[in-house]
Amino acid sequence: MASKIGLITAREYLTRVTKKSFILTTLLTPLAMVALMVIPVVLMEMADDDTRTIMVVDDTGVIAPALQSSKEIAYVSVDQPLDSLLAADNVDGILAINDSVLAGTAPLRLYSNGATSITLEGNITSQVNKLIEESRLKEYNIENLDKILDDVKSDVSITTIRTDRKNGDEGASAFVSYGVGVLLTFVLYMFLLLYGQMVMTSIIEEKNNRVLEIVVSSIKPTQLMLGKIIGIGLVALTQIVLWCAILAVVAGFVLPAMLPAESIAEIQQMQAGALDVTAYDSGDLEILKALGMLGNIGYLLSLMGWMVLFLIGGFLFYSAINAAIGSAVDNIQDASQLQTLVVLPIIIGLVCSMTAAASPNSGLAFWMSIIPLTSPMVMMARIPAGIPTWEIILSLVLLVASIYGMIWVAAKIYRVGIFMYGKKPSIKEMIKWINYK
């Protein structure tokens, strides 16, 4: 029996992993993700060379001199009529500031020779708003007002100490854990739908070609079903393992090479607990925590290990259902109606994962990560937050037990469904197939 399942498994696996589409997808997807992070930075650097000159006509006399130029935007205060400037062809833009702007009764007017940008408009409004606020504060005649405002300004960061761990280890940032959890959930969501549907489609195609009738003359239907599920599952496993390896290389070598030496030193100090967090605002501290997590190979490998286990479990569970559906119908159109049984719980798991990532210790997060229908995705949303290991083990044990039950049910349907043609069975009829001896 094992040798026959092995033959089907090898055929399904080798047929798919040797395709050019699989090789290109496996290699290009992580590279595309890296490119999406790197290209915007490169484009921003390239755009830095383009400086727009903005002529400022300021009726207030206080805003224009205080505007700060940058590499991208140069502000030039001019004492000319607005009409004469508008008649000129070599002006990038003209900022007209009316007397009523200080009182908030008139808007700024920007005359642009061509399309403007969010960066330009945001720079102008943020600077002018700040200057107007300073002007209004000066009207109160409070001595040393700027110093008072600097003294009362606060940007507190938070460091979580896990009392449920030995030595009071620092917990990961809730923001970073949420982002990692959501990312892992989407990866599982994509794999469960894509490769589960691949099992169903393969069975429908072979059933229509009458290939299954020939194959089952030398192998049991259950063995054929298991061979297909395991073979396609190994394809998914191969792809995720290769992605994990590429991610480890990027985190261990590419990321450190891209970061400046100062940032690397700060990350090392933070990991050693020697970083003065009071010197950083909360946003910068979150970025350092995220970079520190991405650079921690051991932590990433542990996450990838759990994800592989839940990927295998979730795939086997849902692929058994897909195999049963594929054997019971003759075409993709009929299968799409029954596939709601697969897609709906996966979508529910995805939605619940968002809540679980935000509040990993809630009752909803716990139970949805234990129920096998949703546990693969919801549990992966909780793991980055550092939940107790026994919860993960319990979830896996229940998932494995459910896999055995689902494969048994699917095999009962499969052995009857592959010989049924010309009629789409109802769920009631499929339940009767399960009871056949």
Buried (B, 14 or more C-beta within 10 A) or exposed (E): EEEBBBBBBBEBBEBBBEEEEBEEEBEEBBEEBBEEEEEEEEEEEEEEEEEBEBBBBBBBEBBBEBBEEEEBBBBEBBEEEBEEBEEEEEBBBBBBBBEEBBEEEBEBEBBBBEEBEEBBEEBBEEBBEEBBEBBEBEEEEEEEEEEEEEEEEEEEBEEEEEEEEEEEEBBBBBEBBBBBBBBBBBBBBEBBBEBBBBBBBBBBBBBEEEEBEEBBEEBBBBBBBBBBBBBBBBBBBBBBBBBBEBBBEBBBEBBBEEBEEEBBEBBEBBBEEEBEBEEBEBEBBBBBBBBBBBBBEEBBBEBBEBBBBBBBBBBBBBBBBBBBBBBBBBEBEBBBEBBEBBBEBBBBBBBBBBBBBBBBEEEEBBEBBBBBBBBBBBBBBBBBBBBEEEBBEBBBEBBBEBBEEBBEBBBBBBBBBBEBEEEBBEEEBBEEBBEEE
